[in-house]
Amino acid sequence: MLHKIFLAAFCIILISSKCFAVEPSEKLIFEKNSLYQYIQVIEDTVKKERYVRNQKKEYTQGGIYVNAPDKLLFEFTQMGFISLAFLDRDPKDVLFVGLGAGAMPKYFTGRYPDTVIDIAEIDPDMLSVAQKYFYFKENERMKVHVADGRLFVKRTKKKYDWIILDAYQNDSIPFHLTTFEFLKEVKSRLKDGGVVVANITSPYRNKFFDSMVMTYKKAFPHVAIFKGKKSANFIFMATTSKNRDKDSVEVRARKIQSSRKFDIDLEDIASRYEPSEAYEWGGAKVLTDDFAPVNLYQYQKSGAQ
């Protein structure tokens, strides 16, 4: 037993590629234990795809087609763009909280080249990986700020039309980016009629899913949810403006897809529109800064559910 414990500890400390094996068709091209996470870049030589992962092989933070790096590889990155259909205008100022492989901001700026984009990414090593292995480039209208997303939101004086929350580390969101207090800060950075969109993993992986639904509903008057077909991801769309119904979202999605030449099926994503009430559970605890995950776990175990 002791030697098994030692081996597990050894794997964790060294973050060895031998501990985290890849498929026969996959090639490890980079790995690093950064200050914030373990980063692994993998290339599938058969599928011609490249991924950024952590040590949990089943969860991929982003990726590209090697021969078509400007296309969106993963469904969760495609789904987030449906939130544009809730805007009554083209976005002029945009904030991404979390960079990952940089696929979403790169794709977006290709269709909205006049938009000013800020990206808050806490890990400078992730920025380097996105630049070197995933062809992400800053430009005069798209700038990365190496900063914690919450601190950036708190300190910036700027307001945005569209805010994208996609700050996954491993297969979860840092807890301080899920709380009611944080979402209030995000809401304060929205222009009138602005939209917030968040990428959330399924209840199967995310034991705080029900609480996240209730937290978004407390922070925003209008919340819609979209479920992935191929992935375990959900998209939460939140706004303070007048809510759009499913029909109007589908109409707007068709217009955006045509006018901005999206090569993803926004209309199909729009068809998955569900009101947040479909996922509402009154027994879920709203996430707050003074109610940590361990408290939530104890609350659930106590029989409050």
Contacts in CASP RR format, 6 or more apart in sequence:
PFRMAT RR
TARGET T0000
AUTHOR 0000-0000-0000
METHOD contacts of the structure
MODEL  1
MLHKIFLAAFCIILISSKCFAVEPSEKLIFEKNSLYQYIQVIEDTVKKER
YVRNQKKEYTQGGIYVNAPDKLLFEFTQMGFISLAFLDRDPKDVLFVGLG
AGAMPKYFTGRYPDTVIDIAEIDPDMLSVAQKYFYFKENERMKVHVADGR
LFVKRTKKKYDWIILDAYQNDSIPFHLTTFEFLKEVKSRLKDGGVVVANI
TSPYRNKFFDSMVMTYKKAFPHVAIFKGKKSANFIFMATTSKNRDKDSVE
VRARKIQSSRKFDIDLEDIASRYEPSEAYEWGGAKVLTDDFAPVNLYQYQ
KSGAQ
10 16 0 8 1.000
11 19 0 8 1.000
11 20 0 8 1.000
15 31 0 8 1.000
15 33 0 8 1.000
15 38 0 8 1.000
15 55 0 8 1.000
17 28 0 8 1.000
17 31 0 8 1.000
17 40 0 8 1.000
19 55 0 8 1.000
20 40 0 8 1.000
20 55 0 8 1.000
20 57 0 8 1.000
22 28 0 8 1.000
22 42 0 8 1.000
22 57 0 8 1.000
23 44 0 8 1.000
25 44 0 8 1.000
25 45 0 8 1.000
25 46 0 8 1.000
25 47 0 8 1.000
26 42 0 8 1.000
26 43 0 8 1.000
26 44 0 8 1.000
26 45 0 8 1.000
27 42 0 8 1.000
27 43 0 8 1.000
27 44 0 8 1.000
27 45 0 8 1.000
28 40 0 8 1.000
28 41 0 8 1.000
28 42 0 8 1.000
29 41 0 8 1.000
29 42 0 8 1.000
29 43 0 8 1.000
29 50 0 8 1.000
29 133 0 8 1.000
30 39 0 8 1.000
30 40 0 8 1.000
30 41 0 8 1.000
30 129 0 8 1.000
30 132 0 8 1.000
30 133 0 8 1.000
31 38 0 8 1.000
31 39 0 8 1.000
31 40 0 8 1.000
31 41 0 8 1.000
32 38 0 8 1.000
32 39 0 8 1.000
32 125 0 8 1.000
32 129 0 8 1.000
33 39 0 8 1.000
34 123 0 8 1.000
34 125 0 8 1.000
34 126 0 8 1.000
35 123 0 8 1.000
35 125 0 8 1.000
36 122 0 8 1.000
36 123 0 8 1.000
36 125 0 8 1.000
36 126 0 8 1.000
36 169 0 8 1.000
37 54 0 8 1.000
37 123 0 8 1.000
37 126 0 8 1.000
37 169 0 8 1.000
37 170 0 8 1.000
38 54 0 8 1.000
38 55 0 8 1.000
39 52 0 8 1.000
39 53 0 8 1.000
39 54 0 8 1.000
39 123 0 8 1.000
39 125 0 8 1.000
39 126 0 8 1.000
39 129 0 8 1.000
40 52 0 8 1.000
40 53 0 8 1.000
40 54 0 8 1.000
40 55 0 8 1.000
41 50 0 8 1.000
41 51 0 8 1.000
41 52 0 8 1.000
41 53 0 8 1.000
41 129 0 8 1.000
41 133 0 8 1.000
42 50 0 8 1.000
42 51 0 8 1.000
42 52 0 8 1.000
42 53 0 8 1.000
43 49 0 8 1.000
43 50 0 8 1.000
43 51 0 8 1.000
43 66 0 8 1.000
44 50 0 8 1.000
44 51 0 8 1.000
48 65 0 8 1.000
48 66 0 8 1.000
48 67 0 8 1.000
49 63 0 8 1.000
49 64 0 8 1.000
49 65 0 8 1.000
49 66 0 8 1.000
49 73 0 8 1.000
50 63 0 8 1.000
50 64 0 8 1.000
50 66 0 8 1.000
50 133 0 8 1.000
50 134 0 8 1.000
51 60 0 8 1.000
51 61 0 8 1.000
51 62 0 8 1.000
51 63 0 8 1.000
51 101 0 8 1.000
52 60 0 8 1.000
52 61 0 8 1.000
52 62 0 8 1.000
52 63 0 8 1.000
52 100 0 8 1.000
52 101 0 8 1.000
52 126 0 8 1.000
52 129 0 8 1.000
52 130 0 8 1.000
52 133 0 8 1.000
52 134 0 8 1.000
53 59 0 8 1.000
53 60 0 8 1.000
53 61 0 8 1.000
54 61 0 8 1.000
54 169 0 8 1.000
54 170 0 8 1.000
54 171 0 8 1.000
55 170 0 8 1.000
56 170 0 8 1.000
56 171 0 8 1.000
58 171 0 8 1.000
59 170 0 8 1.000
59 171 0 8 1.000
60 74 0 8 1.000
61 100 0 8 1.000
61 101 0 8 1.000
61 168 0 8 1.000
62 73 0 8 1.000
62 74 0 8 1.000
62 77 0 8 1.000
62 100 0 8 1.000
62 101 0 8 1.000
62 102 0 8 1.000
62 103 0 8 1.000
63 73 0 8 1.000
63 74 0 8 1.000
63 101 0 8 1.000
63 103 0 8 1.000
63 134 0 8 1.000
64 71 0 8 1.000
64 73 0 8 1.000
64 101 0 8 1.000
64 103 0 8 1.000
64 134 0 8 1.000
64 135 0 8 1.000
65 71 0 8 1.000
65 73 0 8 1.000
69 134 0 8 1.000
69 135 0 8 1.000
70 106 0 8 1.000
70 107 0 8 1.000
70 110 0 8 1.000
71 107 0 8 1.000
71 263 0 8 1.000
72 78 0 8 1.000
72 103 0 8 1.000
72 104 0 8 1.000
72 107 0 8 1.000
72 264 0 8 1.000
73 103 0 8 1.000
74 103 0 8 1.000
74 231 0 8 1.000
75 228 0 8 1.000
75 229 0 8 1.000
75 230 0 8 1.000
75 231 0 8 1.000
75 233 0 8 1.000
76 199 0 8 1.000
76 228 0 8 1.000
76 231 0 8 1.000
76 233 0 8 1.000
76 235 0 8 1.000
77 103 0 8 1.000
77 104 0 8 1.000
77 107 0 8 1.000
78 264 0 8 1.000
78 269 0 8 1.000
79 199 0 8 1.000
79 226 0 8 1.000
79 228 0 8 1.000
79 233 0 8 1.000
79 235 0 8 1.000
79 269 0 8 1.000
80 104 0 8 1.000
80 164 0 8 1.000
80 197 0 8 1.000
80 199 0 8 1.000
80 226 0 8 1.000
80 235 0 8 1.000
80 269 0 8 1.000
81 104 0 8 1.000
81 108 0 8 1.000
81 262 0 8 1.000
81 264 0 8 1.000
81 266 0 8 1.000
81 269 0 8 1.000
82 226 0 8 1.000
82 235 0 8 1.000
82 237 0 8 1.000
82 249 0 8 1.000
82 253 0 8 1.000
82 266 0 8 1.000
82 269 0 8 1.000
82 270 0 8 1.000
83 162 0 8 1.000
83 164 0 8 1.000
83 195 0 8 1.000
83 196 0 8 1.000
83 197 0 8 1.000
83 235 0 8 1.000
83 237 0 8 1.000
84 91 0 8 1.000
84 162 0 8 1.000
84 195 0 8 1.000
84 252 0 8 1.000
84 256 0 8 1.000
84 266 0 8 1.000
85 244 0 8 1.000
85 249 0 8 1.000
85 250 0 8 1.000
85 252 0 8 1.000
85 253 0 8 1.000
85 256 0 8 1.000
85 266 0 8 1.000
85 270 0 8 1.000
86 195 0 8 1.000
86 224 0 8 1.000
86 237 0 8 1.000
86 239 0 8 1.000
86 244 0 8 1.000
86 249 0 8 1.000
86 252 0 8 1.000
87 161 0 8 1.000
87 162 0 8 1.000
87 193 0 8 1.000
87 194 0 8 1.000
87 195 0 8 1.000
88 193 0 8 1.000
88 241 0 8 1.000
89 161 0 8 1.000
90 112 0 8 1.000
90 115 0 8 1.000
91 112 0 8 1.000
91 115 0 8 1.000
91 160 0 8 1.000
91 161 0 8 1.000
91 162 0 8 1.000
92 114 0 8 1.000
92 115 0 8 1.000
92 116 0 8 1.000
92 161 0 8 1.000
93 115 0 8 1.000
93 116 0 8 1.000
93 118 0 8 1.000
93 158 0 8 1.000
93 159 0 8 1.000
93 160 0 8 1.000
93 161 0 8 1.000
93 162 0 8 1.000
93 191 0 8 1.000
94 105 0 8 1.000
94 108 0 8 1.000
94 112 0 8 1.000
94 115 0 8 1.000
94 116 0 8 1.000
94 117 0 8 1.000
94 118 0 8 1.000
94 160 0 8 1.000
94 161 0 8 1.000
94 162 0 8 1.000
94 163 0 8 1.000
94 164 0 8 1.000
95 117 0 8 1.000
95 118 0 8 1.000
95 119 0 8 1.000
95 120 0 8 1.000
95 153 0 8 1.000
95 158 0 8 1.000
95 160 0 8 1.000
95 162 0 8 1.000
95 163 0 8 1.000
95 164 0 8 1.000
95 189 0 8 1.000
96 104 0 8 1.000
96 105 0 8 1.000
96 117 0 8 1.000
96 118 0 8 1.000
96 119 0 8 1.000
96 120 0 8 1.000
96 164 0 8 1.000
96 166 0 8 1.000
97 120 0 8 1.000
97 149 0 8 1.000
97 152 0 8 1.000
97 153 0 8 1.000
97 163 0 8 1.000
97 164 0 8 1.000
97 165 0 8 1.000
97 166 0 8 1.000
97 167 0 8 1.000
97 177 0 8 1.000
98 119 0 8 1.000
98 120 0 8 1.000
98 121 0 8 1.000
98 122 0 8 1.000
98 149 0 8 1.000
98 165 0 8 1.000
98 166 0 8 1.000
98 167 0 8 1.000
98 168 0 8 1.000
99 105 0 8 1.000
99 119 0 8 1.000
99 121 0 8 1.000
99 126 0 8 1.000
99 127 0 8 1.000
99 130 0 8 1.000
99 136 0 8 1.000
99 144 0 8 1.000
100 121 0 8 1.000
100 126 0 8 1.000
100 130 0 8 1.000
100 166 0 8 1.000
100 168 0 8 1.000
101 129 0 8 1.000
101 130 0 8 1.000
101 133 0 8 1.000
101 134 0 8 1.000
101 136 0 8 1.000
102 130 0 8 1.000
102 134 0 8 1.000
102 136 0 8 1.000
103 134 0 8 1.000
104 164 0 8 1.000
104 166 0 8 1.000
105 117 0 8 1.000
105 119 0 8 1.000
105 136 0 8 1.000
105 142 0 8 1.000
106 135 0 8 1.000
106 136 0 8 1.000
106 137 0 8 1.000
108 115 0 8 1.000
108 117 0 8 1.000
109 115 0 8 1.000
109 117 0 8 1.000
109 139 0 8 1.000
109 141 0 8 1.000
109 142 0 8 1.000
111 260 0 8 1.000
111 261 0 8 1.000
111 262 0 8 1.000
112 260 0 8 1.000
113 141 0 8 1.000
114 141 0 8 1.000
115 141 0 8 1.000
116 141 0 8 1.000
116 142 0 8 1.000
117 141 0 8 1.000
117 142 0 8 1.000
117 143 0 8 1.000
118 143 0 8 1.000
118 145 0 8 1.000
118 152 0 8 1.000
118 156 0 8 1.000
118 158 0 8 1.000
118 160 0 8 1.000
119 142 0 8 1.000
119 143 0 8 1.000
119 144 0 8 1.000
119 145 0 8 1.000
120 144 0 8 1.000
120 145 0 8 1.000
120 147 0 8 1.000
120 148 0 8 1.000
120 149 0 8 1.000
120 152 0 8 1.000
120 153 0 8 1.000
121 127 0 8 1.000
121 144 0 8 1.000
121 145 0 8 1.000
121 146 0 8 1.000
121 147 0 8 1.000
122 146 0 8 1.000
122 147 0 8 1.000
122 148 0 8 1.000
122 149 0 8 1.000
122 167 0 8 1.000
123 146 0 8 1.000
124 146 0 8 1.000
127 144 0 8 1.000
127 146 0 8 1.000
130 136 0 8 1.000
131 137 0 8 1.000
138 144 0 8 1.000
145 152 0 8 1.000
149 167 0 8 1.000
149 177 0 8 1.000
150 176 0 8 1.000
150 177 0 8 1.000
150 182 0 8 1.000
150 185 0 8 1.000
153 182 0 8 1.000
153 185 0 8 1.000
153 186 0 8 1.000
153 189 0 8 1.000
154 185 0 8 1.000
156 189 0 8 1.000
158 189 0 8 1.000
159 189 0 8 1.000
159 190 0 8 1.000
159 191 0 8 1.000
160 189 0 8 1.000
160 190 0 8 1.000
160 191 0 8 1.000
160 194 0 8 1.000
161 190 0 8 1.000
161 191 0 8 1.000
161 193 0 8 1.000
161 194 0 8 1.000
161 195 0 8 1.000
162 194 0 8 1.000
162 195 0 8 1.000
162 197 0 8 1.000
163 186 0 8 1.000
163 189 0 8 1.000
163 190 0 8 1.000
163 194 0 8 1.000
163 195 0 8 1.000
163 196 0 8 1.000
163 197 0 8 1.000
164 196 0 8 1.000
164 197 0 8 1.000
164 198 0 8 1.000
165 173 0 8 1.000
165 177 0 8 1.000
165 186 0 8 1.000
165 196 0 8 1.000
165 197 0 8 1.000
165 198 0 8 1.000
165 199 0 8 1.000
166 198 0 8 1.000
166 199 0 8 1.000
167 173 0 8 1.000
167 174 0 8 1.000
167 177 0 8 1.000
168 199 0 8 1.000
171 201 0 8 1.000
171 205 0 8 1.000
172 201 0 8 1.000
172 206 0 8 1.000
173 200 0 8 1.000
175 287 0 8 1.000
175 292 0 8 1.000
175 293 0 8 1.000
176 182 0 8 1.000
176 289 0 8 1.000
178 208 0 8 1.000
178 212 0 8 1.000
178 215 0 8 1.000
178 287 0 8 1.000
179 215 0 8 1.000
179 287 0 8 1.000
179 288 0 8 1.000
179 289 0 8 1.000
179 291 0 8 1.000
180 215 0 8 1.000
180 218 0 8 1.000
180 219 0 8 1.000
180 286 0 8 1.000
180 287 0 8 1.000
180 288 0 8 1.000
180 289 0 8 1.000
181 288 0 8 1.000
181 289 0 8 1.000
182 289 0 8 1.000
183 196 0 8 1.000
183 215 0 8 1.000
183 216 0 8 1.000
183 219 0 8 1.000
183 220 0 8 1.000
183 238 0 8 1.000
184 219 0 8 1.000
186 196 0 8 1.000
186 219 0 8 1.000
187 196 0 8 1.000
187 219 0 8 1.000
187 220 0 8 1.000
187 240 0 8 1.000
190 196 0 8 1.000
190 240 0 8 1.000
192 241 0 8 1.000
193 239 0 8 1.000
193 240 0 8 1.000
193 241 0 8 1.000
194 239 0 8 1.000
194 240 0 8 1.000
194 241 0 8 1.000
195 237 0 8 1.000
195 238 0 8 1.000
195 239 0 8 1.000
196 220 0 8 1.000
196 237 0 8 1.000
196 238 0 8 1.000
196 239 0 8 1.000
197 235 0 8 1.000
197 236 0 8 1.000
197 237 0 8 1.000
197 238 0 8 1.000
198 216 0 8 1.000
198 235 0 8 1.000
198 236 0 8 1.000
198 238 0 8 1.000
199 233 0 8 1.000
199 234 0 8 1.000
199 235 0 8 1.000
200 206 0 8 1.000
200 209 0 8 1.000
200 212 0 8 1.000
200 233 0 8 1.000
200 234 0 8 1.000
200 235 0 8 1.000
200 236 0 8 1.000
201 209 0 8 1.000
201 232 0 8 1.000
201 233 0 8 1.000
201 234 0 8 1.000
202 209 0 8 1.000
202 232 0 8 1.000
202 233 0 8 1.000
202 234 0 8 1.000
203 209 0 8 1.000
203 210 0 8 1.000
204 232 0 8 1.000
205 232 0 8 1.000
206 212 0 8 1.000
207 296 0 8 1.000
207 297 0 8 1.000
207 300 0 8 1.000
208 287 0 8 1.000
208 293 0 8 1.000
208 296 0 8 1.000
209 234 0 8 1.000
209 279 0 8 1.000
210 279 0 8 1.000
210 281 0 8 1.000
210 283 0 8 1.000
210 284 0 8 1.000
211 284 0 8 1.000
211 285 0 8 1.000
211 286 0 8 1.000
211 287 0 8 1.000
211 296 0 8 1.000
212 236 0 8 1.000
212 287 0 8 1.000
213 223 0 8 1.000
213 225 0 8 1.000
213 236 0 8 1.000
213 276 0 8 1.000
213 279 0 8 1.000
213 280 0 8 1.000
213 281 0 8 1.000
213 284 0 8 1.000
214 280 0 8 1.000
214 281 0 8 1.000
214 282 0 8 1.000
214 283 0 8 1.000
214 284 0 8 1.000
214 285 0 8 1.000
214 286 0 8 1.000
215 286 0 8 1.000
215 287 0 8 1.000
216 223 0 8 1.000
216 236 0 8 1.000
216 238 0 8 1.000
216 276 0 8 1.000
217 223 0 8 1.000
217 276 0 8 1.000
217 280 0 8 1.000
218 286 0 8 1.000
219 238 0 8 1.000
220 238 0 8 1.000
220 239 0 8 1.000
220 240 0 8 1.000
221 239 0 8 1.000
221 240 0 8 1.000
221 243 0 8 1.000
222 238 0 8 1.000
222 239 0 8 1.000
222 240 0 8 1.000
222 241 0 8 1.000
222 242 0 8 1.000
222 243 0 8 1.000
223 236 0 8 1.000
223 237 0 8 1.000
223 238 0 8 1.000
223 275 0 8 1.000
223 276 0 8 1.000
224 236 0 8 1.000
224 237 0 8 1.000
224 243 0 8 1.000
224 249 0 8 1.000
224 273 0 8 1.000
224 274 0 8 1.000
224 275 0 8 1.000
224 276 0 8 1.000
225 234 0 8 1.000
225 235 0 8 1.000
225 236 0 8 1.000
225 237 0 8 1.000
225 274 0 8 1.000
225 275 0 8 1.000
225 276 0 8 1.000
225 278 0 8 1.000
225 279 0 8 1.000
226 234 0 8 1.000
226 235 0 8 1.000
226 237 0 8 1.000
226 269 0 8 1.000
226 272 0 8 1.000
226 273 0 8 1.000
226 274 0 8 1.000
227 234 0 8 1.000
227 272 0 8 1.000
227 274 0 8 1.000
228 234 0 8 1.000
228 235 0 8 1.000
228 272 0 8 1.000
229 272 0 8 1.000
236 276 0 8 1.000
244 252 0 8 1.000
246 270 0 8 1.000
246 271 0 8 1.000
246 273 0 8 1.000
249 270 0 8 1.000
249 273 0 8 1.000
250 267 0 8 1.000
250 270 0 8 1.000
250 271 0 8 1.000
250 273 0 8 1.000
252 270 0 8 1.000
253 266 0 8 1.000
253 267 0 8 1.000
253 269 0 8 1.000
253 270 0 8 1.000
254 266 0 8 1.000
254 267 0 8 1.000
256 262 0 8 1.000
256 266 0 8 1.000
257 264 0 8 1.000
257 265 0 8 1.000
257 266 0 8 1.000
257 267 0 8 1.000
283 304 0 8 1.000
283 305 0 8 1.000
285 291 0 8 1.000
285 296 0 8 1.000
285 299 0 8 1.000
285 304 0 8 1.000
287 296 0 8 1.000
END
